[in-house]
Amino acid sequence: MAQNVMITGTGREMALGFNFVRRYLEQGDTVFATVRKPSPALEKLREQYPENLHILTMDISSTESVQAAAEEAAKVVDHLDLLINNAVTTSPDCGKEFRDANLDYIAGVVDVGAVGPLRVIKAMLPLLEQSAGTALIANISSEAGSIGKCYRTNMIDYAMAKCALNMGTMTLKNAFRGNEKLNIICVHPGWVRTSPAQAAAPFDPYDSAEILRKLFEEKRCDFDGPVFVQYDGTEYPW
């Protein structure tokens, strides 16, 4: 059955968000693809799917912007079945070691990467609660957000954002407990080739999007299983 899907962070053709959009459109779903700035790649894709692809401008660091996007979506559909929080940012010092990194960048990265998805969830909750079945919220996390598996000495801004996103996910899991209209997970997608600098990564973004699409359907009504999982559905350490 076709569903209504919202995906954040979809503007880059090589990245995971854009390829989520492709995969869900190919399934015949109605897709709301959100971007912070115009994306020629998305505009071109809309030419192929003029009825099913809706592009929304949304800055997840702004509650006002997120709420405006929610109002626009509500003009098109009366519910959402799936929300994929994929948007993220890093600072210019992400790759630097702790001694050399400007720590003043961290708060902005955490605001976008962890608070931003919560803003989106809160704004879209009325639409998600109107799904005919169980609406799933899938937060794209990372192994970098795992305290138990932490090995890096850099990327502190990105890692802290993903760790905070994981905590937000688990807190909402507790808040939704007993409500079979809503479920939430966070997912480590594996190392995906989302830029030329990641040419060595094992996962193609288009293939990865399909792996995760299937995983989301498996996890949609899994209320008692692990909340933080990797791409194959197995539990990932917090």
DRENDO-1510 file (C-alpha; in Angstrom, 1 decimal, always signed):
<recs>
REC; n; res; u; v; w
REC; 1; MET; +0.0; +0.0; +0.0 .
REC; 2; ALA; +1.3; +3.4; -0.9 .
REC; 3; GLN; +2.3; +5.6; +2.0 .
REC; 4; ASN; +3.1; +9.2; +2.8 .
REC; 5; VAL; +6.8; +9.7; +3.6 .
REC; 6; MET; +8.8; +12.7; +4.8 .
REC; 7; ILE; +12.6; +12.7; +4.5 .
REC; 8; THR; +14.9; +15.5; +5.7 .
REC; 9; GLY; +18.3; +16.3; +4.3 .
REC; 10; THR; +17.6; +15.3; +0.7 .
REC; 11; GLY; +19.4; +17.8; -1.5 .
REC; 12; ARG; +22.7; +16.1; -2.4 .
REC; 13; GLU; +22.4; +13.6; -5.2 .
REC; 14; MET; +25.2; +11.3; -4.0 .
REC; 15; ALA; +23.9; +11.3; -0.4 .
REC; 16; LEU; +21.6; +8.9; +1.4 .
REC; 17; GLY; +18.6; +11.3; +1.8 .
REC; 18; PHE; +18.3; +11.9; -1.9 .
REC; 19; ASN; +18.4; +8.1; -2.6 .
REC; 20; PHE; +15.7; +7.5; +0.0 .
REC; 21; VAL; +13.6; +9.9; -2.0 .
REC; 22; ARG; +14.3; +7.9; -5.2 .
REC; 23; ARG; +13.5; +4.5; -3.6 .
REC; 24; TYR; +10.2; +5.7; -2.1 .
REC; 25; LEU; +9.1; +7.3; -5.3 .
REC; 26; GLU; +9.9; +4.1; -7.1 .
REC; 27; GLN; +7.5; +2.3; -4.7 .
REC; 28; GLY; +4.7; +4.7; -5.7 .
REC; 29; ASP; +4.7; +6.6; -2.4 .
REC; 30; THR; +4.0; +10.3; -1.9 .
REC; 31; VAL; +7.3; +11.9; -0.7 .
REC; 32; PHE; +8.0; +15.1; +1.0 .
REC; 33; ALA; +11.7; +15.9; +0.5 .
REC; 34; THR; +13.0; +18.7; +2.7 .
REC; 35; VAL; +16.0; +20.9; +2.0 .
REC; 36; ARG; +17.5; +23.9; +3.5 .
REC; 37; LYS; +18.4; +25.4; +0.1 .
REC; 38; PRO; +17.4; +24.7; -3.5 .
REC; 39; SER; +18.5; +21.4; -5.0 .
REC; 40; PRO; +18.8; +21.1; -8.8 .
REC; 41; ALA; +19.0; +17.3; -8.4 .
REC; 42; LEU; +15.6; +17.2; -6.6 .
REC; 43; GLU; +14.0; +19.6; -9.1 .
REC; 44; LYS; +15.1; +17.3; -11.9 .
REC; 45; LEU; +13.7; +14.3; -10.1 .
REC; 46; ARG; +10.4; +16.1; -9.6 .
REC; 47; GLU; +10.1; +16.3; -13.4 .
REC; 48; GLN; +9.9; +12.5; -13.3 .
REC; 49; TYR; +7.4; +12.4; -10.4 .
REC; 50; PRO; +5.4; +15.6; -10.6 .
REC; 51; GLU; +2.4; +14.1; -8.7 .
REC; 52; ASN; +4.3; +12.3; -6.0 .
REC; 53; LEU; +7.3; +14.4; -5.1 .
REC; 54; HIS; +6.8; +17.5; -3.0 .
REC; 55; ILE; +9.9; +19.6; -2.1 .
REC; 56; LEU; +9.7; +21.6; +1.1 .
REC; 57; THR; +12.2; +24.2; +2.3 .
REC; 58; MET; +12.9; +23.6; +5.9 .
REC; 59; ASP; +15.8; +24.6; +8.2 .
REC; 60; ILE; +15.7; +22.2; +11.1 .
REC; 61; SER; +17.6; +24.6; +13.3 .
REC; 62; SER; +14.5; +26.9; +13.2 .
REC; 63; THR; +11.3; +25.9; +14.9 .
REC; 64; GLU; +9.4; +28.5; +12.8 .
REC; 65; SER; +10.8; +27.0; +9.6 .
REC; 66; VAL; +9.9; +23.5; +10.6 .
REC; 67; GLN; +6.4; +24.5; +11.7 .
REC; 68; ALA; +5.9; +26.3; +8.3 .
REC; 69; ALA; +6.9; +23.1; +6.5 .
REC; 70; ALA; +4.5; +21.0; +8.5 .
REC; 71; GLU; +1.7; +23.4; +7.6 .
REC; 72; GLU; +2.6; +23.1; +3.9 .
REC; 73; ALA; +2.6; +19.3; +4.1 .
REC; 74; ALA; -0.8; +19.3; +5.8 .
REC; 75; LYS; -2.2; +21.2; +2.8 .
REC; 76; VAL; -1.3; +18.2; +0.6 .
REC; 77; VAL; -2.0; +15.1; +2.8 .
REC; 78; ASP; -3.9; +14.4; +6.0 .
REC; 79; HIS; -1.3; +12.0; +7.5 .
REC; 80; LEU; +2.2; +10.8; +7.4 .
REC; 81; ASP; +3.2; +7.1; +7.6 .
REC; 82; LEU; +7.0; +7.5; +7.9 .
REC; 83; LEU; +9.4; +10.2; +8.9 .
REC; 84; ILE; +13.1; +9.8; +8.2 .
REC; 85; ASN; +15.3; +12.3; +10.0 .
REC; 86; ASN; +18.4; +12.3; +7.9 .
REC; 87; ALA; +19.5; +15.9; +7.9 .
REC; 88; VAL; +22.9; +16.6; +9.6 .
REC; 89; THR; +25.7; +19.0; +9.6 .
REC; 90; THR; +29.4; +19.1; +10.7 .
REC; 91; SER; +31.7; +21.9; +11.5 .
REC; 92; PRO; +34.8; +23.0; +9.6 .
REC; 93; ASP; +36.9; +21.5; +12.5 .
REC; 94; CYS; +35.2; +18.1; +12.5 .
REC; 95; GLY; +38.3; +16.2; +11.4 .
REC; 96; LYS; +40.6; +18.0; +13.7 .
REC; 97; GLU; +42.0; +16.6; +16.9 .
REC; 98; PHE; +40.6; +17.8; +20.2 .
REC; 99; ARG; +43.6; +20.1; +20.9 .
REC; 100; ASP; +43.2; +21.9; +17.6 .
REC; 101; ALA; +39.4; +22.0; +17.3 .
REC; 102; ASN; +37.3; +25.1; +17.9 .
REC; 103; LEU; +34.9; +23.9; +20.5 .
REC; 104; ASP; +32.5; +26.8; +19.9 .
REC; 105; TYR; +31.3; +25.0; +16.8 .
REC; 106; ILE; +29.9; +22.0; +18.8 .
REC; 107; ALA; +26.7; +23.6; +20.0 .
REC; 108; GLY; +25.5; +24.5; +16.5 .
REC; 109; VAL; +26.2; +21.0; +15.2 .
REC; 110; VAL; +24.3; +19.4; +18.1 .
REC; 111; ASP; +21.5; +21.8; +17.6 .
REC; 112; VAL; +21.0; +20.7; +14.0 .
REC; 113; GLY; +21.9; +17.0; +14.4 .
REC; 114; ALA; +20.0; +16.3; +17.7 .
REC; 115; VAL; +17.6; +19.0; +18.5 .
REC; 116; GLY; +16.6; +19.5; +14.8 .
REC; 117; PRO; +15.1; +16.0; +14.4 .
REC; 118; LEU; +13.1; +16.6; +17.6 .
REC; 119; ARG; +11.7; +19.8; +16.2 .
REC; 120; VAL; +10.6; +17.9; +13.1 .
REC; 121; ILE; +9.0; +15.1; +15.1 .
REC; 122; LYS; +7.1; +17.6; +17.3 .
REC; 123; ALA; +5.8; +19.6; +14.3 .
REC; 124; MET; +4.8; +16.5; +12.3 .
REC; 125; LEU; +3.3; +14.6; +15.2 .
REC; 126; PRO; -0.3; +15.6; +14.3 .
REC; 127; LEU; +0.1; +14.1; +10.8 .
REC; 128; LEU; +2.0; +11.0; +12.1 .
REC; 129; GLU; -0.8; +10.3; +14.6 .
REC; 130; GLN; -3.4; +10.2; +11.7 .
REC; 131; SER; -1.7; +7.3; +10.0 .
REC; 132; ALA; -4.1; +4.4; +9.4 .
REC; 133; GLY; -1.6; +2.0; +10.9 .
REC; 134; THR; +1.6; +2.6; +13.0 .
REC; 135; ALA; +3.6; +5.6; +11.9 .
REC; 136; LEU; +7.4; +5.0; +12.1 .
REC; 137; ILE; +10.0; +7.7; +12.9 .
REC; 138; ALA; +13.5; +6.6; +11.8 .
REC; 139; ASN; +16.4; +8.7; +13.0 .
REC; 140; ILE; +19.5; +8.2; +11.0 .
REC; 141; SER; +22.3; +7.9; +13.6 .
REC; 142; SER; +25.8; +6.6; +13.3 .
REC; 143; GLU; +28.3; +4.3; +15.0 .
REC; 144; ALA; +30.0; +7.6; +15.9 .
REC; 145; GLY; +27.2; +8.2; +18.4 .
REC; 146; SER; +27.9; +5.0; +20.3 .
REC; 147; ILE; +29.6; +5.5; +23.6 .
REC; 148; GLY; +30.3; +1.8; +24.0 .
REC; 149; LYS; +32.0; +1.5; +20.6 .
REC; 150; CYS; +33.8; +4.9; +20.7 .
REC; 151; TYR; +37.3; +4.8; +19.3 .
REC; 152; ARG; +37.9; +8.3; +17.7 .
REC; 153; THR; +39.9; +11.2; +19.0 .
REC; 154; ASN; +38.3; +13.6; +16.5 .
REC; 155; MET; +34.9; +14.3; +15.0 .
REC; 156; ILE; +33.7; +15.3; +18.5 .
REC; 157; ASP; +31.0; +17.6; +17.2 .
REC; 158; TYR; +29.4; +15.0; +14.9 .
REC; 159; ALA; +29.8; +12.2; +17.5 .
REC; 160; MET; +28.2; +14.3; +20.3 .
REC; 161; ALA; +25.3; +15.2; +18.0 .
REC; 162; LYS; +24.6; +11.6; +17.1 .
REC; 163; CYS; +24.9; +10.5; +20.7 .
REC; 164; ALA; +22.4; +13.1; +21.7 .
REC; 165; LEU; +20.1; +12.0; +18.9 .
REC; 166; ASN; +20.2; +8.5; +20.3 .
REC; 167; MET; +19.2; +9.8; +23.7 .
REC; 168; GLY; +16.4; +11.8; +22.2 .
REC; 169; THR; +15.2; +8.7; +20.4 .
REC; 170; MET; +15.1; +6.6; +23.5 .
REC; 171; THR; +13.4; +9.3; +25.5 .
REC; 172; LEU; +10.6; +9.5; +22.8 .
REC; 173; LYS; +10.5; +5.7; +22.7 .
REC; 174; ASN; +9.6; +5.9; +26.4 .
REC; 175; ALA; +7.1; +8.7; +25.8 .
REC; 176; PHE; +5.3; +6.8; +23.0 .
REC; 177; ARG; +5.3; +3.5; +25.0 .
REC; 178; GLY; +1.8; +2.0; +25.0 .
REC; 179; ASN; +0.8; +4.0; +21.9 .
REC; 180; GLU; +0.7; +1.6; +18.9 .
REC; 181; LYS; +0.1; +4.6; +16.6 .
REC; 182; LEU; +3.8; +5.6; +16.9 .
REC; 183; ASN; +7.1; +3.9; +16.9 .
REC; 184; ILE; +10.6; +5.2; +16.8 .
REC; 185; ILE; +14.1; +3.8; +16.1 .
REC; 186; CYS; +17.6; +5.1; +15.4 .
REC; 187; VAL; +19.8; +3.5; +12.8 .
REC; 188; HIS; +23.5; +3.2; +12.1 .
REC; 189; PRO; +23.3; +2.8; +8.3 .
REC; 190; GLY; +26.9; +1.6; +7.8 .
REC; 191; TRP; +29.6; +3.4; +6.0 .
REC; 192; VAL; +28.0; +4.8; +2.9 .
REC; 193; ARG; +29.7; +6.5; -0.1 .
REC; 194; THR; +28.0; +9.8; +0.3 .
REC; 195; SER; +30.9; +11.9; -1.1 .
REC; 196; PRO; +34.1; +11.4; -3.2 .
REC; 197; ALA; +36.1; +11.5; +0.0 .
REC; 198; GLN; +34.4; +8.3; +1.1 .
REC; 199; ALA; +35.2; +6.3; -2.1 .
REC; 200; ALA; +36.4; +3.4; +0.1 .
REC; 201; ALA; +33.1; +3.0; +1.8 .
REC; 202; PRO; +31.4; -0.4; +1.1 .
REC; 203; PHE; +27.8; +0.8; +0.6 .
REC; 204; ASP; +26.5; +2.6; -2.4 .
REC; 205; PRO; +23.9; +5.1; -1.3 .
REC; 206; TYR; +21.2; +3.9; -3.6 .
REC; 207; ASP; +21.7; +0.3; -2.4 .
REC; 208; SER; +21.8; +1.4; +1.2 .
REC; 209; ALA; +18.6; +3.3; +0.9 .
REC; 210; GLU; +16.8; +0.1; -0.2 .
REC; 211; ILE; +18.4; -2.0; +2.6 .
REC; 212; LEU; +17.1; +0.6; +5.1 .
REC; 213; ARG; +13.7; +0.9; +3.4 .
REC; 214; LYS; +13.1; -2.8; +4.0 .
REC; 215; LEU; +14.5; -2.5; +7.5 .
REC; 216; PHE; +12.0; +0.3; +8.4 .
REC; 217; GLU; +9.1; -1.9; +7.4 .
REC; 218; GLU; +10.4; -4.7; +9.5 .
REC; 219; LYS; +10.8; -2.4; +12.5 .
REC; 220; ARG; +7.5; -0.4; +12.0 .
REC; 221; CYS; +5.5; -2.5; +14.5 .
REC; 222; ASP; +8.4; -3.9; +16.5 .
REC; 223; PHE; +7.6; -2.2; +19.8 .
REC; 224; ASP; +9.7; -4.5; +22.0 .
REC; 225; GLY; +12.9; -5.0; +19.9 .
REC; 226; PRO; +16.1; -3.0; +20.1 .
REC; 227; VAL; +15.8; +0.8; +19.5 .
REC; 228; PHE; +19.3; +1.5; +18.2 .
REC; 229; VAL; +20.0; -0.9; +15.3 .
REC; 230; GLN; +22.4; -1.1; +12.4 .
REC; 231; TYR; +21.5; -1.6; +8.8 .
REC; 232; ASP; +21.0; -5.4; +9.2 .
REC; 233; GLY; +18.5; -5.0; +12.0 .
REC; 234; THR; +20.9; -6.2; +14.8 .
REC; 235; GLU; +21.2; -4.2; +18.0 .
REC; 236; TYR; +24.0; -1.6; +18.1 .
REC; 237; PRO; +25.6; -0.6; +21.5 .
REC; 238; TRP; +24.5; +2.7; +22.9 .
</recs>
